Amino acid sequence: MTGVDQALAAAAAELGGDPRAGQLEMARAVAEAMATGVAARRGEGTPEHLLVQAGTGTGKSLAYLAPAALHAASTGGSVVIATATLALQRQLVERDLPVVSRALEPLVGRPITYAVLKGRHNYVCLERLHRLDNAEDDEDGAIFSLPRSELGRQAVAVRAWALETETGDRDEFGEPIDARIWRGLSVSRRECVGESRCSFGGECFTARRREVAMQADIVVTNHAMLAIHFVEGIPVLPEHDVLVVDEAHELADRVTQALTLDLSSRSIEVAAQRARAYITPEMHDDLAAAADALGLALEGVSGRITSTDRDLTLALTRVRDTARTAVSQITGDDDVDTIAARQRAKGALDEAFDAAGRFLTATSADVVWIGDGEAHLAPLHVAGLLAHGVFAERPVVLTSATLTVGGGFESIKAALGLTDANVETLDVGSPFDYAKQGILYVARHLPPPGRDGIPEEALDEVGDLVEAAGGRTLVLCSSWRAVERVGDYLRVRVDGDVLVQRRGDTVAHLVDRFTREPDTTLVGTMSLWQGVDVPGETCSLVVIDRIPFPRPDDPLTAARQEAVDAAGGSGFAQVSVPRAGLLLAQGSGRLIRDAQDRGVVAVLDPRLATANYAQALRRSMPPLWFTTDRDAALGALQRLREGVRPGA
């Protein structure tokens, strides 16, 4: 038995089981990829990357944690693991890593150490916290002095927690914190004066977490931190010789989000307010005038723009030049009482200066759009940035339950900038027998969805399906409008409780109630398409309202499709279809979560049965038994409701 085999067996035994075949295959491949990094440092070849799809039930976390722990223990190096979601980050730190550390200690002779590393804005800034009472000119801090509104009550509760917490980690609070409140307690990277210059530097939560991470064998972080470290070139991660990216299907989008710039008249006004005490009255007036000019230039403009008109160009130039001049007036950083406030003002002005400059120098490699009075700029593609940053020096293992589109890895490789020469691909499948455990029913008889939203016939179909299942249904919609229509319809149509996600809501409490109350139906949109893990009979039916193609008016999607078309390809086939395939795989994957689960995935879009791209999309989904027979789907749900499972 090899070292990685022993390590995985020990970790599985700690959980009371044995390694699964796919799990072992993946662990061996991960160990081999990590070994290429060791060989490369000896001058023997180059690091190789690994793309591995591991279906639900594989146990992929242990499959990469066991070889990662062995690597760290044997080489003295460290491994960084990046996730896209907080839920997986918590799972790794609170459940999986403690298991691996206990299990491997007898094998390696010491505990495996691990730490979480998040961005600075995720932690309470002690300097801001302890100066809230003297923050009359701090608009973000003023919220803590509001009357006892709901927002004011949460501000009081959050502040009380912040004064007692030992970690300062926003997620420790236990419930969502309004962004306006959190802005008054935290700082961004640019707003921080640094531990050496801050009067609370010795107690800084961020600095303490970073010190722990620098000494850990395994560091758990997020995709946005990868963008900052590798793409922006700002060293926020500890030295490491192996990188593991979980939820890798999200990496390109998360990096794009992290690199997106935003600029509005409001952001200039906030910068002016923060700087007011440290600049001349005339300079403050100039900033206010620049904010007004930008607001006027953006007013009434919406959607993607490929060139800036004269008014917008003049407004952006005015913002850039005024912000630069204002920063030069902020001096006196040796004053301990105002050093942090001055840095926050500088940070806000620097952000405005940089953003305005980037908008003015945008090229065909950028996408610029305007919406709701705010300008946005994002890279057209991040593949090249990732290729020269993330994948340049060390082996990278990228994994997810959903990486292939139409059965192949080509789409994800193109999005991430990976070539056939430097990456191995592996699909270890899933231990579940999808064809026996579930049905994929496509309602071929329904009209195709149109721009007017979900058709009446589709609403009736949802009602029939939910009634047959007796609740126990997760309805996944592709828009908020559809969520509202389906929710309103089902509340009248069906007997059981119907939970409906609302804009801005977190979904944890909805999923918790859905899990506890089997006869309940939960209706929501994109945040429910992935990460919802509800095994058992509580979720016997997953309804998907339509193929989740990107919105045609989405600026990034439109720009990427146009670029592919201009190069002689098919933007729809190479951009929209792969995106829809990954989302369908994620959404339909909510049904079968363990070996005992049974149920139906019902897609109310006939194009999944009839279109020329239908087969490719279905190959992206779990291999459920496929049918367009309505009676077969309703009958299966009725038998499940009555406790009779197919084949029993």
C-alpha positions in Angstrom: 0.0 0.0 0.0 1.4 3.4 -1.0 1.7 6.4 1.3 -1.3 8.1 -0.2 -3.3 4.9 0.0 -2.5 4.5 3.7 -3.3 8.2 4.3 -6.7 8.0 2.6 -7.5 4.7 4.3 -6.6 6.2 7.7 -8.8 9.3 7.0 -11.7 7.1 5.8 -11.4 4.9 8.9 -11.6 8.0 11.1 -15.0 8.5 9.6 -16.0 4.9 10.1 -15.6 3.7 6.5 -13.3 2.7 3.6 -12.0 4.7 0.7 -14.2 4.6 -2.4 -12.8 3.5 -5.7 -13.1 7.0 -7.3 -11.8 8.6 -4.2 -8.7 6.5 -4.3 -8.2 7.0 -8.0 -8.4 10.8 -7.5 -6.1 10.8 -4.4 -3.4 8.9 -6.4 -3.7 11.4 -9.3 -3.5 14.4 -6.9 -0.4 12.9 -5.2 1.2 12.4 -8.7 0.5 16.0 -9.7 2.0 17.3 -6.4 5.1 15.2 -7.0 5.7 17.0 -10.3 6.2 20.2 -8.3 8.9 18.5 -6.2 10.6 17.1 -9.2 10.5 20.5 -11.0 12.3 22.2 -8.0 15.1 19.6 -8.5 15.3 20.6 -12.1 13.5 17.5 -13.3 10.8 18.5 -15.7 8.0 21.0 -15.2 5.0 21.1 -12.9 1.8 19.4 -14.3 -1.7 20.5 -13.5 -4.7 18.2 -12.9 -8.3 18.8 -13.7 -10.4 16.2 -11.9 -14.2 15.9 -12.0 -15.4 14.0 -8.9 -19.2 13.5 -8.8 -21.4 13.8 -5.8 -20.6 11.1 -3.2 -17.0 10.6 -4.3 -15.6 12.3 -1.2 -13.3 14.6 -3.1 -12.3 16.7 -0.1 -10.5 13.8 1.5 -9.1 12.7 -1.8 -7.1 15.9 -2.1 -6.6 16.7 1.7 -4.9 13.3 2.4 -2.2 13.8 -0.3 -1.9 17.5 0.6 -1.2 16.6 4.2 1.3 14.0 3.2 3.0 16.4 0.9 3.3 19.1 3.6 4.6 16.6 6.2 7.2 15.1 3.9 8.5 18.2 2.2 8.1 20.9 4.8 6.2 22.9 2.2 2.7 24.2 2.5 -0.5 23.7 0.4 -3.1 26.4 -0.3 -6.7 25.3 -0.9 -9.1 27.8 -2.5 -12.8 27.4 -2.4 -15.6 29.5 -4.0 -18.2 29.3 -1.2 -18.2 29.9 2.5 -20.1 26.6 3.1 -17.2 24.5 1.7 -14.6 26.6 3.5 -16.4 25.8 6.8 -16.7 22.1 5.9 -13.0 21.8 5.3 -11.9 23.6 8.5 -14.6 22.4 10.9 -15.0 18.8 9.7 -12.6 17.4 7.1 -9.2 18.9 8.2 -9.6 17.8 11.8 -10.3 14.3 10.6 -7.2 14.3 8.3 -5.0 15.7 11.1 -6.1 13.1 13.6 -5.9 10.3 11.2 -2.5 11.1 9.8 -0.7 12.0 13.0 0.4 8.4 13.6 1.7 8.1 10.1 3.7 11.3 9.9 4.6 11.7 13.6 3.0 15.1 14.2 -0.4 16.8 13.8 -1.1 18.4 10.5 -1.7 22.2 11.1 -4.2 24.3 9.1 -5.6 27.8 9.1 -8.2 30.0 7.2 -7.0 33.1 5.5 -9.5 35.6 4.2 -9.3 39.2 2.9 -8.8 42.0 5.3 -12.4 43.3 4.9 -13.7 40.1 6.5 -12.4 41.1 9.9 -13.3 43.8 12.4 -10.8 46.7 12.3 -10.1 47.5 15.9 -9.1 51.0 15.1 -12.5 51.7 13.5 -14.3 49.9 16.3 -12.7 51.9 19.1 -13.1 55.3 17.3 -16.8 54.9 16.5 -17.9 57.3 19.2 -15.7 60.0 17.7 -16.7 59.4 14.1 -19.0 62.3 13.5 -17.6 62.8 10.0 -17.5 59.1 9.2 -20.6 58.3 7.2 -20.1 54.6 7.5 -19.6 54.8 11.3 -22.6 57.1 11.8 -25.0 54.2 11.3 -24.1 53.0 14.8 -25.8 56.2 16.2 -29.1 55.7 14.3 -32.4 55.5 16.2 -33.6 52.1 17.1 -34.7 51.0 13.7 -34.2 47.4 12.6 -30.9 48.5 11.1 -30.0 50.4 14.2 -30.8 47.3 16.4 -28.5 45.1 14.3 -25.8 47.8 14.5 -25.9 47.7 18.3 -25.8 43.9 18.3 -22.9 43.7 15.9 -20.9 46.3 17.8 -21.5 44.4 21.1 -20.2 41.2 19.4 -17.2 43.0 17.9 -16.2 44.2 21.4 -16.2 40.6 22.7 -15.0 38.5 19.7 -11.6 36.8 19.8 -11.4 36.3 16.1 -13.0 39.4 14.6 -14.3 37.2 11.8 -17.5 38.5 10.2 -18.8 34.9 9.8 -18.6 34.2 13.5 -21.5 36.6 14.1 -23.9 33.8 13.0 -26.2 35.8 10.8 -25.9 38.1 7.8 -24.6 41.6 8.6 -26.0 44.5 6.6 -23.3 45.8 4.3 -23.7 49.4 5.6 -23.0 48.2 9.2 -20.0 46.2 8.2 -18.4 49.1 6.3 -18.3 51.0 9.6 -16.3 48.2 11.3 -13.9 47.1 8.6 -11.3 48.4 6.2 -10.1 47.4 2.7 -6.5 46.8 1.9 -6.0 50.4 0.7 -7.7 51.9 3.7 -5.5 50.1 6.2 -2.4 52.0 7.5 -0.6 48.7 8.3 0.1 47.0 11.6 3.3 48.8 12.3 1.7 52.3 12.1 -1.6 51.4 13.7 -2.2 51.9 17.5 -4.0 48.6 17.5 -1.5 46.8 15.3 -0.4 44.4 18.0 -4.0 43.1 18.4 -5.0 43.2 14.8 -7.3 40.3 13.9 -6.1 40.2 10.3 -2.4 40.2 11.3 -3.0 37.5 13.8 -4.7 35.3 11.3 -2.0 35.9 8.7 0.7 34.9 11.3 -1.1 31.6 12.0 -1.5 30.9 8.2 2.2 31.6 7.5 3.1 28.7 9.8 0.4 26.2 8.7 0.8 23.1 6.6 -2.5 23.7 4.8 -4.1 27.2 4.3 -7.8 27.5 3.2 -8.7 30.6 1.3 -11.0 31.7 -1.5 -10.8 32.4 -5.2 -10.8 36.2 -4.8 -7.6 35.9 -2.8 -6.0 34.0 -5.7 -6.9 36.9 -8.0 -5.3 39.4 -5.7 -2.1 37.3 -5.1 -1.5 35.9 -8.6 -3.2 38.3 -11.0 -2.8 41.7 -9.2 0.6 40.7 -7.9 -0.1 41.7 -4.3 1.4 39.0 -1.9 -1.5 38.1 0.4 -0.9 34.4 0.5 1.9 32.6 2.3 4.7 30.8 0.4 3.4 27.5 -0.9 4.4 25.0 -3.5 1.1 23.4 -4.3 -2.3 24.9 -5.0 -5.7 23.1 -4.9 -8.7 24.8 -6.3 -12.0 23.3 -5.3 -15.3 24.4 -6.9 -13.0 25.1 -9.9 -16.0 25.6 -12.2 -16.4 29.0 -10.5 -12.8 30.1 -10.7 -12.9 32.2 -13.9 -16.1 34.0 -12.8 -14.8 34.7 -9.3 -11.6 36.0 -10.6 -13.5 38.2 -13.1 -15.6 39.6 -10.2 -12.5 40.3 -8.1 -10.9 42.2 -11.0 -14.1 44.2 -11.9 -13.9 48.0 -11.3 -16.9 50.1 -10.3 -17.1 53.9 -10.3 -20.1 56.2 -9.5 -20.7 59.8 -8.4 -21.7 58.3 -5.0 -18.2 56.8 -4.6 -16.6 60.2 -5.3 -18.9 61.9 -2.8 -17.9 59.3 -0.1 -14.2 59.9 -0.9 -14.8 63.7 -0.7 -16.6 63.3 2.7 -13.7 61.2 4.1 -11.1 63.7 2.9 -13.0 66.9 3.9 -11.0 67.5 7.1 -7.6 67.1 5.4 -8.0 69.1 2.2 -8.8 72.7 1.4 -12.5 73.7 1.1 -11.8 74.5 -2.5 -10.5 71.0 -3.1 -13.5 69.5 -1.5 -15.7 71.6 -3.8 -13.7 70.4 -6.8 -14.3 66.8 -5.8 -18.0 67.5 -5.3 -18.2 69.1 -8.8 -16.3 66.1 -10.3 -18.9 63.8 -8.7 -21.7 65.8 -10.1 -20.2 65.8 -13.6 -19.7 62.1 -13.5 -23.3 61.6 -12.4 -24.6 63.8 -15.2 -22.5 61.9 -17.8 -23.8 58.5 -16.6 -27.4 59.7 -16.3 -29.7 57.9 -18.7 -27.0 55.7 -20.0 -27.4 51.9 -19.7 -25.8 48.8 -21.1 -22.4 48.1 -22.7 -20.4 50.8 -24.3 -17.6 50.3 -26.7 -16.4 54.0 -26.7 -16.8 56.9 -24.4 -18.5 60.0 -25.6 -17.1 63.5 -25.0 -19.0 64.2 -21.8 -18.1 60.9 -20.2 -14.4 61.3 -21.2 -14.3 64.8 -19.7 -16.0 63.6 -16.5 -13.7 60.7 -16.0 -10.6 62.9 -16.7 -11.9 65.4 -14.1 -12.4 62.6 -11.5 -8.9 61.2 -12.2 -7.1 64.6 -12.0 -9.1 65.9 -9.1 -8.6 62.7 -7.0 -4.8 62.8 -7.7 -4.6 66.5 -6.6 -6.7 65.8 -3.5 -4.4 62.9 -2.3 -1.4 65.2 -2.5 -3.1 67.6 0.0 -3.5 64.8 2.6 -0.4 65.1 4.8 0.4 64.8 8.5 0.5 61.0 8.7 2.5 61.2 11.9 -0.6 62.3 13.8 -1.6 59.1 15.6 -5.1 60.4 16.3 -5.9 60.9 12.6 -3.5 58.5 10.7 -6.2 55.9 10.1 -8.9 58.3 9.0 -6.4 60.0 6.7 -5.5 56.6 5.2 -9.2 55.8 4.6 -9.5 59.1 2.8 -6.4 58.3 0.7 -7.6 54.8 0.0 -11.0 56.1 -1.3 -9.4 58.7 -3.5 -6.8 56.3 -4.8 -9.5 53.9 -5.8 -11.3 56.7 -7.7 -8.1 57.8 -9.4 -7.2 54.3 -10.5 -10.7 53.4 -11.7 -11.1 56.6 -13.7 -7.7 56.0 -15.3 -8.6 52.4 -16.2 -11.9 53.5 -17.8 -10.1 56.2 -19.8 -7.5 53.7 -21.1 -9.8 50.7 -21.7 -9.0 48.5 -24.7 -10.7 45.8 -26.6 -9.5 43.4 -23.9 -11.9 45.2 -21.5 -15.7 45.2 -21.2 -17.2 48.5 -20.1 -20.9 48.9 -19.2 -23.1 51.3 -17.3 -26.1 50.5 -15.1 -28.1 52.3 -12.4 -25.8 55.3 -12.6 -22.6 53.3 -12.1 -19.8 52.4 -14.5 -18.2 49.0 -14.5 -15.1 47.6 -16.2 -14.1 43.9 -16.3 -11.6 41.9 -18.3 -13.0 40.3 -21.4 -11.2 37.0 -20.6 -9.1 35.9 -17.6 -7.6 32.8 -19.3 -4.3 34.6 -20.1 -4.1 36.2 -16.7 -4.6 32.8 -15.0 -2.1 31.1 -17.3 0.7 33.5 -16.5 -0.2 33.9 -12.9 -1.9 30.9 -11.2 -0.4 28.2 -13.4 3.0 29.6 -14.0 5.2 28.1 -11.2 3.6 25.3 -9.2 1.3 22.3 -9.8 -2.3 23.2 -9.5 -5.1 20.7 -8.8 -8.5 21.9 -9.9 -11.6 19.9 -8.9 -15.4 20.1 -8.9 -18.4 17.8 -9.2 -19.1 19.7 -12.4 -16.2 20.5 -14.8 -17.2 18.8 -18.1 -19.6 20.1 -20.7 -21.0 17.6 -23.1 -18.7 15.0 -21.5 -15.5 16.9 -22.3 -13.0 19.2 -20.5 -12.4 21.5 -23.4 -14.6 24.4 -22.3 -13.2 24.6 -18.8 -9.6 24.3 -20.1 -10.2 27.2 -22.5 -11.8 29.4 -19.8 -8.8 28.8 -17.4 -6.0 29.2 -19.9 -4.9 25.6 -19.6 -3.4 23.7 -22.6 -3.2 20.0 -23.4 0.5 20.2 -22.9 0.4 21.1 -19.2 -2.7 19.5 -17.8 -4.0 16.0 -17.1 -7.7 15.4 -17.0 -9.6 12.8 -15.0 -13.3 12.0 -14.4 -13.7 9.6 -11.5 -17.5 9.5 -11.8 -19.8 9.0 -8.8 -20.6 6.0 -6.6 -24.3 6.6 -7.2 -26.4 4.7 -9.7 -28.1 7.7 -11.2 -30.1 5.7 -13.8 -31.7 3.6 -11.1 -32.0 6.3 -8.4 -33.5 9.1 -10.5 -35.4 10.3 -13.6 -34.7 13.3 -15.8 -38.1 14.3 -17.1 -38.2 17.0 -19.9 -41.7 18.4 -20.5 -41.5 18.3 -24.2 -45.2 19.1 -24.6 -44.8 22.6 -23.1 -44.3 25.7 -25.2 -40.7 27.0 -25.1 -40.1 29.8 -22.6 -40.3 33.3 -24.0 -39.3 36.8 -23.0 -42.6 37.2 -21.2 -41.4 34.8 -18.5 -42.7 31.4 -17.5 -45.8 30.3 -19.5 -49.1 29.5 -17.8 -48.8 25.9 -19.0 -45.5 25.6 -17.2 -47.1 26.9 -14.0 -49.8 24.2 -14.2 -47.0 21.6 -14.8 -45.2 22.7 -11.7 -48.4 22.5 -9.7 -49.1 18.9 -11.0 -45.6 17.8 -10.2 -45.5 19.3 -6.7 -48.9 17.7 -5.9 -47.7 14.3 -7.1 -44.6 14.6 -4.9 -46.5 15.9 -1.9 -44.2 18.9 -1.5 -40.6 17.8 -1.0 -39.7 20.0 -4.0 -36.9 22.4 -4.8 -37.9 24.7 -7.6 -35.0 26.4 -9.3 -35.8 29.4 -11.4 -33.6 31.4 -13.7 -34.9 34.8 -12.8 -36.5 36.7 -9.9 -39.6 37.3 -12.0 -40.1 33.5 -12.3 -39.5 33.0 -8.6 -42.3 35.4 -7.8 -44.7 33.9 -10.3 -44.1 30.4 -9.3 -44.3 31.2 -5.6 -47.6 33.1 -6.0 -49.0 30.3 -8.0 -48.0 27.4 -5.7 -49.3 29.2 -2.6 -52.8 29.1 -4.1 -52.5 25.7 -5.8 -50.9 23.3 -3.3 -51.7 22.4 0.3 -48.2 22.3 1.8 -46.0 25.3 2.9 -44.3 27.1 0.1 -41.0 28.9 1.0 -40.0 31.7 -1.5 -36.6 33.3 -1.6 -36.7 37.1 -1.7 -34.2 39.5 -3.2 -31.3 40.1 -0.8 -32.2 37.2 1.4 -29.7 34.7 2.6 -30.9 31.2 2.0 -29.5 29.3 5.0 -32.7 29.6 7.1 -34.9 28.7 4.1 -32.8 25.6 3.4 -32.8 24.7 7.1 -36.6 24.8 7.2 -36.9 22.9 3.9 -34.7 20.2 5.4 -36.7 19.9 8.6 -40.2 20.0 7.0 -40.5 17.2 4.4 -43.8 18.4 2.9 -42.4 21.9 2.1 -41.7 23.4 -1.3 -38.8 25.8 -1.7 -38.7 28.2 -4.6 -35.6 30.3 -5.4 -33.0 31.4 -8.0 -29.3 31.2 -8.6 -28.0 30.9 -5.0 -30.0 27.7 -4.6 -28.6 26.1 -7.8 -25.5 24.9 -6.0 -24.4 24.2 -2.5 -27.8 23.0 -1.3 -27.1 19.5 0.3 -30.4 18.0 1.4 -30.2 14.2 1.3 -33.2 12.0 2.0 -36.9 12.2 1.2 -37.1 15.9 2.0 -36.1 16.6 -1.6 -37.7 14.1 -4.0 -38.3 16.5 -6.9 -36.1 19.2 -8.4 -37.9 21.5 -10.9 -35.9 23.7 -13.3 -38.0 26.3 -15.1 -35.8 26.7 -18.2 -32.3 26.1 -19.6 -30.2 28.6 -17.7 -28.6 30.4 -20.7 -27.0 33.7 -19.7 -29.2 36.7 -20.2 -28.7 38.1 -23.7 -28.3 41.6 -22.3 -25.5 40.6 -19.9 -22.5 42.8 -21.0 -19.8 40.2 -20.4 -21.6 37.4 -22.1 -22.5 39.5 -25.1 -18.9 40.7 -25.4 -17.4 37.2 -25.1 -19.9 35.9 -27.7 -19.1 38.7 -30.1 -15.3 38.0 -29.7 -15.8 34.3 -30.6 -18.1 35.2 -33.6 -15.5 37.6 -34.8 -12.8 34.9 -34.7 -14.9 32.6 -36.8 -16.5 30.5 -34.1 -20.0 30.3 -32.6 -20.3 32.5 -29.6 -23.5 30.8 -28.6 -22.0 27.3 -28.8 -18.8 28.2 -27.1 -20.0 30.7 -24.4 -23.7 30.3 -23.7 -24.1 26.5 -24.0 -21.1 25.6 -21.7 -22.4 28.1 -19.1 -25.9 26.6 -19.3 -24.4 23.1 -19.1 -22.5 23.7 -15.9 -25.6 25.3 -14.3 -27.8 22.4 -15.3 -25.3 20.0 -13.8 -25.2 22.0 -10.6 -29.0 22.4 -10.4 -29.9 18.8 -11.2 -27.1 17.6 -8.8 -29.3 18.8 -5.9 -31.5 15.7 -6.2 -29.2 12.7 -5.5 -27.1 13.4 -2.5 -26.6 9.9 -1.1 -27.0 6.2 -2.1 -30.6 6.0 -0.8 -32.0 9.1 -2.5 -34.7 8.6 -5.2 -36.5 11.2 -7.2 -37.2 13.2 -10.3 -35.5 16.2 -12.0 -38.1 17.9 -14.1 -37.1 20.5 -16.7 -39.9 22.6 -18.1 -38.0 23.6 -21.2 -38.8 21.5 -24.2 -35.5 22.6 -25.9 -33.7 20.1 -23.7 -35.3 17.4 -25.7 -35.6 19.0 -29.1 -32.8 21.5 -29.8 -29.6 20.5 -31.6 -27.6 21.3 -28.5 -29.9 19.3 -26.2 -27.8 16.1 -26.1 -24.6 18.0 -25.2 -26.5 19.7 -22.3 -27.9 16.4 -21.1 -24.4 14.8 -21.2 -23.3 17.6 -18.8 -25.9 16.5 -16.2 -25.9 13.4 -14.0 -26.8 10.3 -16.0 -30.4 10.0 -14.8 -32.9 7.9 -16.7 -34.3 10.2 -19.4 -37.9 10.5 -20.4 -40.4 12.9 -21.9 -43.3 10.8 -20.6 -45.3 13.0 -18.3 -47.3 10.1 -16.8 -44.1 8.2 -16.0 -42.7 11.2 -14.1 -45.9 11.8 -12.2 -46.4 8.1 -11.4 -42.8 7.8 -10.0 -43.4 10.8 -7.8 -46.7 9.4 -6.5 -45.1 6.1 -5.7 -42.3 7.8 -3.8 -44.8 9.9 -1.9 -46.6 6.7 -0.9 -43.3 5.1 0.2 -43.0 2.7 -2.7 -39.6 3.2 -4.5 -39.0 2.0 -8.1 -37.6 -1.5 -8.1 -38.6 -2.2 -4.4 
